[in-house]
């Protein structure tokens, strides 16, 4: 899969599109064919080296996605392959496919675009909490 990879900290030029293996799908997880990924405070802070929960580099950024369920892991119910969803991914979302915990995956209303869905989990949630 193609992924946006943080190779080192710095400006936007440290992000590189690379081929990475598809993420595994474990118990309680769902793999999503990503149609849009958000760019939020966690991604920006990780890129410049100021987000403590950033995985060891090189890593795939992306804390929120929207797309379609591709694979359902064991112990997951209530989701079906092909379903439109939005999800929090806690990194790994800026790629062609991303894995999320099923509890962090929500059905996406038909009236939302993938771009709107991708901004919902973190970007909208942050704005809502700050009001």
The 8 nearest C-alpha neighbors of each residue, nearest first, counted from 0:
[[1, 18, 19, 95, 21, 20, 2, 94],
 [0, 2, 18, 17, 94, 95, 19, 16],
 [3, 1, 94, 16, 17, 93, 4, 18],
 [4, 2, 16, 93, 15, 59, 94, 14],
 [5, 3, 59, 15, 58, 14, 6, 2],
 [4, 6, 14, 58, 57, 7, 59, 13],
 [5, 7, 57, 13, 4, 56, 14, 15],
 [8, 6, 5, 13, 56, 9, 57, 46],
 [9, 7, 47, 46, 48, 13, 6, 10],
 [8, 10, 47, 13, 46, 7, 11, 48],
 [9, 11, 12, 13, 47, 8, 46, 14],
 [10, 12, 13, 14, 9, 46, 47, 8],
 [11, 13, 14, 10, 9, 15, 5, 8],
 [14, 12, 11, 6, 7, 9, 10, 5],
 [15, 13, 5, 12, 4, 11, 3, 6],
 [16, 14, 4, 3, 17, 13, 5, 6],
 [15, 17, 3, 2, 4, 1, 14, 18],
 [18, 16, 2, 1, 15, 19, 3, 4],
 [17, 19, 1, 0, 2, 20, 16, 3],
 [18, 20, 0, 1, 17, 21, 2, 22],
 [21, 19, 0, 22, 18, 1, 23, 2],
 [20, 22, 0, 23, 19, 96, 97, 95],
 [23, 21, 20, 98, 97, 24, 96, 30],
 [22, 24, 25, 21, 98, 30, 20, 97],
 [25, 23, 72, 28, 30, 29, 98, 22],
 [26, 24, 28, 72, 27, 23, 73, 29],
 [25, 27, 73, 72, 28, 74, 24, 75],
 [26, 28, 75, 74, 101, 72, 100, 73],
 [29, 27, 100, 101, 72, 25, 26, 99],
 [28, 30, 71, 99, 98, 101, 72, 70],
 [31, 29, 98, 70, 69, 97, 68, 24],
 [30, 32, 68, 69, 97, 96, 67, 33],
 [33, 31, 96, 67, 66, 69, 95, 68],
 [32, 34, 66, 96, 95, 31, 35, 65],
 [33, 35, 66, 65, 113, 32, 36, 95],
 [36, 34, 114, 65, 113, 33, 117, 64],
 [37, 35, 64, 117, 93, 63, 92, 65],
 [36, 38, 117, 118, 63, 64, 39, 61],
 [39, 37, 42, 61, 36, 40, 43, 62],
 [40, 38, 42, 41, 122, 37, 43, 121],
 [39, 41, 43, 42, 44, 38, 122, 45],
 [42, 40, 44, 43, 39, 45, 50, 62],
 [43, 41, 45, 39, 40, 44, 60, 38],
 [42, 44, 40, 46, 45, 41, 39, 47],
 [43, 45, 49, 50, 41, 47, 46, 42],
 [46, 44, 50, 48, 42, 43, 47, 49],
 [45, 47, 43, 8, 44, 48, 9, 42],
 [46, 48, 9, 8, 44, 45, 49, 43],
 [49, 47, 45, 8, 46, 50, 44, 9],
 [48, 50, 44, 45, 47, 51, 46, 53],
 [49, 51, 45, 44, 52, 53, 48, 41],
 [50, 52, 53, 49, 45, 48, 54, 44],
 [53, 51, 50, 54, 45, 41, 89, 49],
 [54, 52, 51, 50, 45, 55, 90, 48],
 [55, 53, 58, 56, 52, 90, 57, 59],
 [54, 56, 57, 58, 53, 52, 5, 6],
 [57, 55, 58, 6, 54, 5, 7, 53],
 [56, 58, 6, 5, 55, 4, 7, 59],
 [59, 57, 56, 5, 4, 54, 60, 55],
 [58, 60, 4, 91, 3, 5, 90, 93],
 [59, 61, 90, 91, 93, 42, 92, 58],
 [62, 60, 92, 90, 93, 91, 63, 42],
 [61, 63, 89, 90, 88, 87, 92, 60],
 [64, 62, 87, 37, 88, 86, 117, 61],
 [65, 63, 36, 117, 86, 85, 35, 92],
 [64, 66, 85, 117, 113, 116, 35, 84],
 [67, 65, 33, 34, 32, 84, 83, 31],
 [66, 68, 83, 81, 82, 32, 31, 84],
 [67, 69, 31, 80, 81, 82, 70, 30],
 [68, 70, 31, 80, 30, 32, 67, 81],
 [71, 69, 30, 29, 68, 80, 72, 31],
 [72, 70, 29, 30, 28, 75, 73, 69],
 [71, 73, 26, 28, 25, 24, 29, 27],
 [72, 74, 26, 75, 27, 71, 25, 28],
 [73, 75, 27, 26, 72, 76, 28, 71],
 [76, 74, 27, 73, 72, 101, 71, 28],
 [77, 75, 78, 74, 79, 101, 71, 73],
 [76, 78, 79, 75, 101, 106, 105, 71],
 [79, 77, 76, 82, 80, 75, 68, 71],
 [80, 78, 82, 81, 68, 77, 71, 76],
 [79, 81, 68, 69, 82, 70, 78, 71],
 [80, 82, 68, 67, 79, 69, 83, 66],
 [81, 83, 67, 68, 80, 79, 84, 78],
 [84, 82, 67, 107, 66, 106, 81, 68],
 [83, 85, 106, 107, 105, 66, 65, 67],
 [86, 84, 65, 105, 116, 64, 107, 104],
 [87, 85, 104, 64, 103, 63, 105, 88],
 [86, 88, 63, 103, 62, 120, 89, 64],
 [87, 89, 62, 99, 90, 63, 92, 86],
 [88, 90, 62, 87, 91, 61, 63, 92],
 [91, 89, 61, 62, 60, 88, 92, 59],
 [92, 90, 59, 60, 61, 93, 97, 88],
 [91, 93, 61, 97, 94, 90, 62, 64],
 [94, 92, 61, 3, 36, 60, 91, 2],
 [93, 95, 2, 96, 92, 1, 3, 97],
 [94, 96, 33, 0, 1, 32, 2, 97],
 [97, 95, 32, 33, 94, 31, 30, 21],
 [98, 96, 92, 31, 30, 91, 94, 22],
 [97, 99, 30, 29, 31, 22, 24, 28],
 [100, 98, 88, 29, 28, 101, 30, 103],
 [99, 101, 28, 103, 102, 27, 29, 104],
 [100, 102, 28, 104, 103, 27, 29, 99],
 [101, 103, 100, 104, 27, 105, 99, 28],
 [102, 104, 101, 100, 86, 87, 99, 105],
 [105, 103, 86, 101, 102, 85, 84, 87],
 [106, 104, 85, 84, 86, 107, 103, 102],
 [105, 107, 84, 83, 85, 108, 104, 82],
 [106, 108, 84, 83, 85, 105, 109, 116],
 [107, 109, 110, 111, 106, 83, 84, 116],
 [108, 110, 111, 107, 112, 83, 106, 113],
 [109, 111, 108, 112, 107, 115, 113, 116],
 [112, 110, 109, 108, 115, 116, 113, 107],
 [113, 111, 115, 114, 116, 110, 109, 117],
 [112, 114, 116, 65, 115, 35, 117, 34],
 [115, 113, 117, 112, 35, 116, 118, 65],
 [116, 114, 112, 118, 117, 113, 111, 119],
 [115, 117, 113, 119, 65, 118, 114, 85],
 [118, 116, 64, 65, 37, 114, 36, 115],
 [119, 117, 37, 122, 115, 116, 120, 123],
 [118, 120, 123, 116, 117, 122, 121, 124],
 [119, 121, 124, 87, 63, 118, 123, 122],
 [120, 122, 124, 123, 125, 119, 63, 118],
 [121, 123, 118, 125, 124, 119, 39, 120],
 [124, 122, 119, 126, 125, 121, 127, 118],
 [125, 123, 121, 127, 122, 126, 120, 128],
 [124, 126, 128, 122, 123, 127, 121, 129],
 [127, 125, 123, 129, 124, 128, 122, 130],
 [126, 128, 124, 125, 129, 130, 123, 122],
 [129, 127, 125, 126, 130, 124, 123, 122],
 [128, 130, 126, 127, 125, 124, 123, 122],
 [129, 127, 128, 126, 125, 124, 123, 122]]
